[in-house]
Amino acid sequence: MNDLNNMKHTNVIDNYAVKELKIYVDQLFKKYKNNRKAADLKEEILSNLEAKWMDYINQGMSEKEALLKVKNSITSIDGLVEDNKLFYASRFKLARLQLILMYLIIAWILTTPVMIFHRYSLLNTLLILAVIITGICYIIKNKQLKNNDIISSQPIESYQKWKKAIWLLWGIFFLVNILLITGINFASNIWFLRPIKIAGPYQLAMLAIQYYIPFITILIPIAVSHIYRILIKHKAGDYDED
């Protein structure tokens, strides 16, 4: 008899939570047109919030506390109906931090050979410091990450535009640097049609490094493109196994 009463009580709580969440989601969509796309998105958000509420209850939270936390996980859908998609924010940020750490390590490794030249040792030192700081941040964020992630919106089209813009800016930066390096080292030879002379292996190495350093910066647009792929991977609903 007690089990039956408990089941009835649980059903009442579940129905109350579903009703509250539905009202809350309806409020989020209040200023948007009620078309098919909005209706599908509303259903997806409601389903995600209901699942999160149940997870919080299973963790031992009270019904009101769970409802409040679920509502706080998504407080606005501005731009979401038009261009944005839902993403697991914490998972995406952690993966992005991991990616940044990986590319910083690669950059540090690539600049290690130039440490034999004192003028470039500062760059390598700054990179290893960046690796250490980013690594510490990643460890802290990884410990803070919970299974129940905050759902937020991210503008896909904006990321695509940023990706293209970064590649364009890098291309301009790289071209300008190569022209400047070439001009500084060989402008007079080219202008007066004199043969280019390199006085020994040391000068050759220094010249090669001047061209090598700007090329390493290609890691920046590559990382931005990689972040875009990570963003797509962390769309809400793509996986719920964590």
Secondary structure, DSSP 8 states (H G I E B T S, - for coil): -HHHHHHHHHHHHHHHHHHHHHHHHHHHTTTS---HHHHHHHHHHHHHHHHHHHHHHHTT--HHHHHHHHHHT----TTTTTTEEEEEHHHHHHHHHHHHHHHHHHHHHHHGGGGGSGGGHHHHHHHHHHHHHHHHHHHHHHHH--SS--EEEEEHHHHHHHHHHHHHHHHHHHHHHHHHHHHHHHHHHHHTT------SHHHHHHHHHHHHHHHHTTHHHHHHHHHHHHHHHTBTTS----
